């Protein structure tokens, strides 16, 4: 591993160390986020003889990534995400659905003089068309309405 010292673009007189372990940390966080989003639980509750109407219960985690231009050090937070939904099968592989999801997001901003915590919570209502060519592979497309509350 190599550690390079270079001048900061913000301050020509300041030197800082570019840490290669920081890049490894970002890669590991990205891998964890992909794995966690892939493990987002979905429990299907079906009704009817032909199983056209299904209820869904969701649960998992929400990860926040926020970038700030020169304002200070920003740290994202991990929150919960859960909810329920209904989808109606119109063809063997295509269904229409609507969900109600509660998602927690937030970040912390550190400057030289203060620390500010931003807590964001959302209710999301996605309406979608779902194509499921295989049981474990689903594609959803559609708009959503988001109602949020920010607390500083």
N, C-alpha and C positions, 0 to 999 in steps of 0.2 A: 504494500500500500504506500501511496505517496501523499504527502501533505504539502500543499503549496501555499505560499504567502503572497497575497496580491493586494493592491490598493483598492479601497472601497470606492465604488462609483459615486456615492453620496458625499464623501469627505475625502479629498485628495491627500490630507495629512495623516489619515488613519490607516493603519495596517490591520488586517484581520486574517485569521487562519481558516482556510477552506477544509473542513473536516470530511474525509472520505467515509467515516463511520456514519455521518449524518445522512449521506446518500443511501447507505445500506439500511438505515432506520426507515427512511421514506419508502424504500422498496418493500421492506417487511410489513409496514403499515398497509401499503397498497394490496399486498397479497392477502393479508388478514381481512381487509375490507371486502375483497372479492369473495373470499371464502365465507364470510359472515353473511353477505348479501345472498349468496347461493344457498345458504342454510336458513333463509327466512322461512319460517314454518307456515304451512298452509294446510288447514284441516277442512276437508270437504264433507258437507252434510247434505245428502241427496234425499229427495222425496218423489213420490209418484211412480207409477209402474214403468214408465219409459225414462225416468230420471232426467226430465227436461229442465227442472228447476233445482239448482244447487245453492246451498248456503256455504259460505267460506268464512273461516276464522283465521286471522293472520297474527303473527307475533314475531318480533325480531329486534334488531338494533338499528340506530340511525347514527351516521358519522358526519360530522361537519368539517368542511374545509373552507377556510376563509383567508383571503389574501388582502393585505393592506399595503398601499404604496407609501412608504416612508413614515407612517404614523406610529409605528412601534412594533413590538413583538406580539403576534397573534397566535393563540393556541385554540384549536378546535376541541369540541366536546363530543362525547358519546352519549346518546340518549336512547330511549325506548321508542318502539314503533309497534302499534297494534291496532286491530280493528276487525271489521267484518264486512261481508259483501254478499251479493246475490248475483248469479248469472243464469241465463236462460238459453238453453241449447236450441238453436234454430236449424242446424244441420249437424251431421255427425262430427265434424271437426270445427264448427264455427258457432260461437255463442255471443250474446250481448250481456253486458254486466255493469254493475255499479257497486262501488265500495265506499265505506266510510272509514278513514284511517286517522288515528291520532299519532302525530310525530313530534318528538322533542328534538330540538336543535339548539345550538348556541356556541359561543366562543368567548374567549377572554382576551382583552387588549391590554398589554403592559407598555406603559411609556416610562420615561425617566422619573416622572412625578406621581403617577397614579396607576391603579389597576381597575379596569372596568369590566364587569361581567355582563354579557348579553345573553339572556335566556329567551329562546323563541319556541313557541308551541303552536302547532298547526292542526286543524282538522282539514283533511283533504277528501274530496269527493270525485274520484275518477270515474268517468263513464267511458266504456271501451267496447271494442269489438275484439274478440279473442279467437285466434286461430291456433289449434292444437294438433299439428300433424302427427305427433306421437304423445303418449300419455305424459311423459316427463319433460316435453319440450312445448312451451307455449309462447306465443307472441301476442302482445296486447297493444292496441293503438287507440288513441282517443284523447279528448280534452279532459281537464279536471278543474274544479273550483277549489280554491284554497282560502281558508279563513284562519288568520293567525293572530297571535297575541305576543307582543314583545315586552320584555321586562328588563330594565337596565338597573 
